[in-house]
């Protein structure tokens, strides 16, 4: 009887351990349960049954796709447990490496490129080729701006403690009016996922509270660009106005979710905004002050519109800005923002890199950095740009 009791106890113990191991393999959870991409995003990822833009549900271990039918291109983005396009992260960095966090919009996330072809990937490859160990983290969120970067920076730095923060500002992020020190208010209070609570209990608790339960497998990719009649698509409510600004071919693609529906009339936006002045020295100084509290150094990178670099893309971009009469964006009056951003970073003692000359040099050699219709870069260009950022600041990866 004693032997049977011992056998049953051991068998039960083995089953419990096996069940726990199986649940942890099948249902991985992030270390910080309440840190997620959707908290900092204005544009969500649409689905066939609902819209994340409307519901704002956390995204974890998922995939989405981005189409550009005029460019004959289709890309699937793989997201980690926190909803970012990267490998899974640990709050504690690996021993002997420098952790570098990249923050920005779709150009950091790497729209119109395959997984592994982002700026942060290019930075990591360049560091590896130099024999330097880094953890390059991709905090890019498509469809966001500086107003989103600030709370993201506020929360990610205390959680992940990067050694360097590379803030990548794309041309359409500017001009921007800094709200003052209020950006540091109401920081996220991290909720750690307990290692000791059985994973089955954690999964059931999430289901009861209608929270997403991430699975090891990523599932079917969902649409990022909304299609009509999704209310997230501007074409659902404003087709008559938007159709006046684009060719019929592009209008069809936009309504089907096969081309970015938010770009009609973008030349008008560029003409007005690229010449507007701003003052961001207090903002970058504030970010650096906040980052320094956690041992993080700030660096700022500016990425221009492709039309600021070359006239090659004008004939394609005109097709969704039919009302515009502009003939070029490459003249000095349209380069104001990079000059002002350099000035403001120098005032605040922040290292700054304007990538316009880098991208122009490639275009002059006949290498087109971007797709013809979609304004985003090609994978090789993202990788190259990441490598150039590492070359600009080799000490960042070297742990000096």
C-alpha positions as CSV (number, residue, x, y, z in Angstrom):
1,X,0.0,0.0,0.0
2,X,2.8,2.4,0.9
3,X,4.6,1.6,-2.4
4,X,1.3,2.3,-4.3
5,X,0.9,5.6,-2.5
6,X,4.4,6.6,-3.3
7,X,4.0,5.6,-6.9
8,X,0.8,7.5,-7.2
9,X,2.3,10.6,-5.6
10,X,5.4,10.4,-7.9
11,X,3.1,9.9,-10.9
12,X,1.0,12.9,-10.0
13,X,4.1,15.0,-9.4
14,X,5.5,14.1,-12.8
15,X,2.1,14.9,-14.5
16,X,2.0,18.2,-12.8
17,X,5.5,19.1,-13.8
18,X,4.9,17.9,-17.4
19,X,1.7,19.9,-17.6
20,X,3.4,23.0,-16.2
21,X,6.3,22.6,-18.7
22,X,3.8,22.1,-21.6
23,X,1.8,25.2,-20.7
24,X,4.9,27.3,-20.4
25,X,6.0,26.1,-23.9
26,X,2.6,26.6,-25.5
27,X,1.6,29.8,-23.7
28,X,4.7,32.1,-23.2
29,X,4.1,35.3,-21.2
30,X,6.1,38.5,-21.2
31,X,8.0,39.3,-18.0
32,X,6.1,42.6,-17.7
33,X,2.4,41.9,-18.2
34,X,1.2,45.5,-18.7
35,X,3.8,46.8,-21.2
36,X,2.5,46.6,-24.7
37,X,2.7,48.3,-28.1
38,X,-0.9,49.3,-28.2
39,X,-0.5,51.6,-25.2
40,X,1.7,53.9,-27.4
41,X,0.0,53.5,-30.8
42,X,-2.5,55.8,-32.5
43,X,-3.0,53.3,-35.4
44,X,-3.9,49.7,-34.6
45,X,-3.8,46.5,-36.6
46,X,-7.1,45.6,-38.3
47,X,-8.5,42.1,-38.3
48,X,-11.1,40.4,-40.3
49,X,-13.5,40.3,-37.3
50,X,-12.6,43.4,-35.4
51,X,-10.3,46.4,-35.4
52,X,-7.5,46.8,-32.9
53,X,-7.7,50.5,-33.7
54,X,-11.1,50.6,-32.1
55,X,-10.7,47.9,-29.4
56,X,-7.1,48.7,-28.5
57,X,-6.5,45.2,-27.4
58,X,-2.9,44.2,-26.5
59,X,-0.9,42.5,-29.3
60,X,1.4,39.7,-28.4
61,X,3.2,37.0,-30.4
62,X,1.4,38.0,-33.5
63,X,1.9,38.7,-37.2
64,X,0.5,41.3,-39.6
65,X,1.1,42.1,-43.2
66,X,1.6,45.3,-45.2
67,X,0.9,45.4,-48.9
68,X,1.9,47.8,-51.6
69,X,0.2,46.6,-54.8
70,X,1.7,49.4,-57.0
71,X,5.1,48.3,-55.9
72,X,4.2,44.6,-56.3
73,X,5.4,44.1,-52.7
74,X,4.0,42.2,-49.7
75,X,5.7,41.8,-46.3
76,X,4.8,40.0,-43.1
77,X,5.9,41.4,-39.8
78,X,6.5,39.2,-36.8
79,X,5.8,40.7,-33.4
80,X,7.2,39.6,-30.0
81,X,5.4,39.1,-26.7
82,X,5.3,42.9,-26.2
83,X,3.9,43.6,-29.7
84,X,7.1,45.0,-31.2
85,X,8.9,43.7,-34.3
86,X,11.8,42.0,-32.6
87,X,12.9,38.8,-30.8
88,X,11.5,38.3,-27.3
89,X,13.2,40.5,-24.7
90,X,14.3,40.0,-21.1
91,X,14.2,42.9,-18.7
92,X,17.8,42.0,-17.6
93,X,20.3,42.3,-20.4
94,X,22.9,39.7,-21.2
95,X,26.3,39.9,-19.5
96,X,29.0,41.8,-21.3
97,X,26.9,43.5,-24.0
98,X,25.6,47.0,-24.5
99,X,21.8,47.4,-24.9
100,X,20.7,49.9,-27.5
101,X,17.0,50.8,-27.8
102,X,15.8,52.3,-31.1
103,X,12.6,54.4,-30.9
104,X,10.7,55.7,-33.8
105,X,7.8,55.1,-36.3
106,X,7.4,52.7,-39.2
107,X,10.9,53.5,-40.4
108,X,12.3,52.0,-37.2
109,X,9.8,49.1,-37.2
110,X,10.8,48.5,-40.8
111,X,7.7,48.7,-43.0
112,X,8.1,47.3,-46.5
113,X,11.0,45.0,-45.5
114,X,11.3,41.4,-44.3
115,X,11.9,40.4,-40.7
116,X,15.5,40.8,-39.9
117,X,15.9,43.8,-42.3
118,X,15.4,46.7,-39.9
119,X,17.6,49.6,-38.8
120,X,18.3,47.9,-35.4
121,X,19.2,44.6,-37.3
122,X,21.7,46.6,-39.4
123,X,23.2,48.1,-36.3
124,X,23.5,44.7,-34.6
125,X,25.1,43.2,-37.7
126,X,27.7,46.0,-37.9
127,X,28.5,45.6,-34.3
128,X,28.9,41.8,-34.6
129,X,31.2,42.3,-37.7
130,X,33.3,44.6,-35.4
131,X,33.5,42.0,-32.7
132,X,31.3,44.0,-30.4
133,X,28.4,42.5,-28.4
134,X,25.1,44.5,-28.4
135,X,21.4,43.9,-27.9
136,X,19.7,46.2,-30.4
137,X,16.1,46.6,-29.5
138,X,13.4,47.6,-32.0
139,X,10.8,49.9,-30.4
140,X,9.4,51.2,-33.7
141,X,5.7,51.6,-34.0
142,X,4.2,52.4,-37.4
143,X,1.8,55.3,-37.6
144,X,3.2,57.1,-34.5
145,X,5.0,60.4,-33.8
146,X,6.9,62.3,-31.1
147,X,3.8,62.5,-29.0
148,X,3.9,58.7,-28.8
149,X,7.7,58.4,-28.5
150,X,7.7,60.4,-25.3
151,X,5.5,58.1,-23.1
152,X,7.2,55.1,-24.7
153,X,10.6,56.4,-23.7
154,X,9.3,57.2,-20.2
155,X,8.2,53.6,-19.7
156,X,10.8,51.5,-21.6
157,X,13.9,53.0,-20.0
158,X,13.1,52.0,-16.3
159,X,12.0,48.6,-17.5
160,X,14.7,47.6,-19.9
161,X,17.6,49.9,-18.8
162,X,19.3,50.4,-22.2
163,X,22.8,51.8,-22.3
164,X,21.9,53.9,-25.3
165,X,18.6,55.3,-26.6
166,X,18.6,56.1,-30.3
167,X,15.6,58.4,-31.1
168,X,15.0,58.2,-34.8
169,X,12.9,61.2,-36.0
170,X,11.4,60.9,-39.5
171,X,10.6,64.0,-41.5
172,X,6.9,63.9,-41.0
173,X,7.3,63.9,-37.2
174,X,8.2,67.6,-37.5
175,X,7.4,70.3,-36.7
176,X,6.4,69.4,-33.1
177,X,5.4,71.5,-30.1
178,X,6.9,70.2,-26.9
179,X,4.3,69.9,-24.1
180,X,6.9,70.5,-21.4
181,X,7.8,68.2,-18.5
182,X,4.4,66.7,-18.4
183,X,5.5,63.8,-20.5
184,X,7.2,62.2,-17.5
185,X,3.9,62.1,-15.6
186,X,1.9,59.0,-14.9
187,X,4.6,56.4,-15.7
188,X,3.7,52.8,-16.2
189,X,3.7,50.8,-13.0
190,X,5.2,47.5,-14.3
191,X,3.3,44.4,-13.4
192,X,5.6,41.4,-13.3
193,X,4.4,38.0,-14.4
194,X,5.1,35.7,-11.4
195,X,7.4,32.8,-12.1
196,X,5.8,30.8,-9.3
197,X,2.1,31.0,-10.2
198,X,1.2,27.9,-12.3
199,X,0.9,28.8,-16.0
200,X,-2.5,27.1,-16.2
201,X,-3.8,29.5,-13.5
202,X,-2.3,32.5,-15.4
203,X,-3.9,31.5,-18.7
204,X,-7.3,30.8,-17.1
205,X,-7.1,34.2,-15.3
206,X,-6.5,36.0,-18.6
207,X,-9.3,34.2,-20.3
208,X,-11.7,35.1,-17.4
209,X,-10.7,38.7,-17.7
210,X,-11.0,38.6,-21.6
211,X,-7.3,39.3,-21.9
212,X,-5.3,37.9,-24.8
213,X,-3.4,34.7,-24.2
214,X,-0.3,34.6,-26.5
215,X,0.5,31.2,-28.0
216,X,3.9,30.0,-29.1
217,X,2.7,29.9,-32.7
218,X,2.1,33.3,-34.3
219,X,-1.1,32.5,-36.2
220,X,-2.4,33.9,-39.5
221,X,-1.1,37.3,-40.3
222,X,-3.7,40.1,-39.8
223,X,-4.0,43.2,-42.0
224,X,-2.3,46.4,-40.8
225,X,-3.7,48.7,-43.4
226,X,-7.5,48.8,-43.0
227,X,-9.7,48.2,-46.0
228,X,-13.1,49.7,-46.7
229,X,-15.6,49.4,-44.9
230,X,-13.4,49.2,-41.8
231,X,-14.0,52.5,-39.9
232,X,-10.2,52.7,-39.4
233,X,-9.8,53.4,-43.1
234,X,-10.2,57.1,-44.0
235,X,-11.7,56.0,-47.3
236,X,-14.8,54.6,-45.5
237,X,-16.1,58.0,-44.7
238,X,-14.2,60.3,-47.0
239,X,-13.9,58.6,-50.4
240,X,-15.4,61.5,-52.4
241,X,-12.8,63.9,-51.0
242,X,-9.8,61.5,-51.2
243,X,-10.5,60.3,-54.7
244,X,-9.9,63.8,-56.0
245,X,-6.3,63.6,-54.9
246,X,-5.2,60.2,-56.2
247,X,-5.3,58.3,-59.5
248,X,-8.1,55.7,-59.9
249,X,-5.5,52.8,-59.8
250,X,-4.2,53.9,-56.4
251,X,-7.7,54.7,-55.1
252,X,-8.6,51.1,-55.8
253,X,-5.6,49.7,-54.0
254,X,-6.1,52.0,-51.0
255,X,-9.7,51.0,-50.6
256,X,-8.7,47.3,-50.8
257,X,-6.1,47.8,-48.1
258,X,-3.3,47.1,-50.6
259,X,-1.7,50.5,-50.4
260,X,-1.3,53.1,-47.6
261,X,-4.6,54.9,-47.4
262,X,-3.3,57.7,-45.3
263,X,-1.0,59.4,-47.9
264,X,-3.4,61.2,-50.2
265,X,-2.5,64.9,-50.4
266,X,0.8,64.3,-48.5
267,X,2.7,66.7,-50.8
268,X,0.5,69.5,-49.5
269,X,1.4,68.5,-46.0
270,X,5.1,68.5,-47.0
271,X,5.0,71.8,-48.7
272,X,3.6,73.5,-45.6
273,X,5.3,71.7,-42.8
274,X,8.9,71.2,-44.0
275,X,9.3,75.0,-43.9
276,X,7.8,75.5,-40.4
277,X,10.4,76.3,-37.7
278,X,10.5,74.8,-34.2
279,X,12.5,74.8,-31.0
280,X,13.2,71.3,-29.5
281,X,16.3,71.9,-27.5
282,X,14.3,71.8,-24.2
283,X,12.7,68.5,-25.3
284,X,15.9,66.6,-26.1
285,X,17.5,68.0,-23.0
286,X,14.6,66.8,-20.9
287,X,14.8,63.3,-22.5
288,X,18.5,63.1,-21.9
289,X,18.1,64.2,-18.3
290,X,15.4,61.6,-17.7
291,X,17.4,58.9,-19.4
292,X,20.6,59.7,-17.4
293,X,18.7,58.9,-14.2
294,X,18.9,55.3,-15.4
295,X,22.3,55.4,-16.9
296,X,21.0,55.8,-20.5
297,X,22.6,58.0,-23.1
298,X,20.5,59.7,-25.7
299,X,21.4,60.0,-29.4
300,X,19.2,61.5,-32.1
301,X,18.9,60.5,-35.8
302,X,17.0,62.4,-38.5
303,X,15.7,60.5,-41.5
304,X,14.4,62.6,-44.4
305,X,11.6,62.0,-46.8
306,X,12.8,60.3,-50.0
307,X,11.7,63.3,-52.0
308,X,14.1,65.5,-49.9
309,X,17.0,63.4,-51.1
310,X,16.2,62.9,-54.8
311,X,13.6,63.8,-57.5
312,X,13.4,60.2,-58.6
313,X,10.2,59.4,-56.6
314,X,8.3,62.6,-57.6
315,X,6.5,61.0,-60.6
316,X,5.2,58.2,-58.4
317,X,4.3,60.3,-55.4
318,X,2.4,62.8,-57.5
319,X,-0.2,60.1,-58.2
320,X,-1.5,60.5,-54.7
321,X,-1.0,64.3,-54.5
322,X,-2.7,65.4,-57.8
323,X,-3.4,68.9,-56.6
324,X,0.2,69.7,-55.7
325,X,2.3,71.9,-58.0
326,X,5.6,71.4,-56.3
327,X,8.5,70.6,-58.6
328,X,11.2,69.5,-56.1
329,X,11.8,69.1,-52.4
330,X,15.6,68.8,-52.7
331,X,16.3,72.6,-52.4
332,X,17.7,74.1,-49.2
333,X,14.5,75.7,-48.1
334,X,13.0,72.2,-47.7
335,X,16.0,71.0,-45.6
336,X,15.2,73.4,-42.7
337,X,14.2,70.7,-40.2
338,X,17.5,68.8,-40.2
339,X,19.4,72.0,-39.6
340,X,17.1,73.1,-36.7
341,X,17.3,69.6,-35.2
342,X,21.0,69.7,-35.3
343,X,21.1,73.1,-33.8
344,X,18.8,72.0,-30.9
345,X,20.7,68.9,-30.2
346,X,24.0,70.9,-30.1
347,X,22.4,73.3,-27.7
348,X,21.4,70.4,-25.4
349,X,24.7,68.6,-25.8
350,X,23.1,65.7,-27.6
351,X,24.9,63.7,-30.3
352,X,23.0,64.1,-33.7
353,X,23.2,62.3,-37.0
354,X,21.5,63.7,-40.2
355,X,21.2,60.7,-42.6
356,X,20.3,62.9,-45.6
357,X,23.9,63.0,-47.0
358,X,24.2,59.2,-46.4
359,X,21.0,58.4,-48.3
360,X,21.8,61.0,-51.0
361,X,25.2,59.4,-51.7
362,X,23.5,56.1,-52.3
363,X,20.9,57.6,-54.6
364,X,23.7,59.4,-56.5
365,X,25.3,55.9,-57.0
366,X,22.1,54.7,-58.5
367,X,20.9,52.8,-55.4
368,X,17.3,53.6,-54.8
369,X,16.8,53.5,-51.0
370,X,13.0,53.5,-51.1
371,X,10.2,51.9,-53.1
372,X,8.7,53.9,-55.9
373,X,5.2,54.4,-54.6
374,X,5.4,53.5,-50.9
375,X,7.7,56.0,-49.1
376,X,9.3,53.3,-46.9
377,X,12.8,52.0,-47.5
378,X,13.8,48.7,-48.9
379,X,15.3,46.1,-46.6
380,X,18.9,46.5,-47.7
381,X,18.6,50.3,-47.1
382,X,17.4,49.9,-43.6
383,X,20.2,47.5,-42.9
384,X,22.7,49.9,-44.5
385,X,21.4,52.8,-42.4
386,X,21.7,50.8,-39.2
387,X,25.3,50.0,-40.1
388,X,26.0,53.7,-40.7
389,X,24.5,54.6,-37.3
390,X,26.9,52.1,-35.7
391,X,29.9,53.6,-37.7
392,X,28.9,57.1,-36.5
393,X,28.9,56.0,-32.9
394,X,31.1,52.9,-32.6
395,X,31.7,53.6,-28.9
396,X,28.0,53.2,-28.3
397,X,28.3,49.5,-29.1
398,X,31.7,49.2,-27.7
399,X,30.8,49.8,-24.1
400,X,33.4,52.6,-23.7
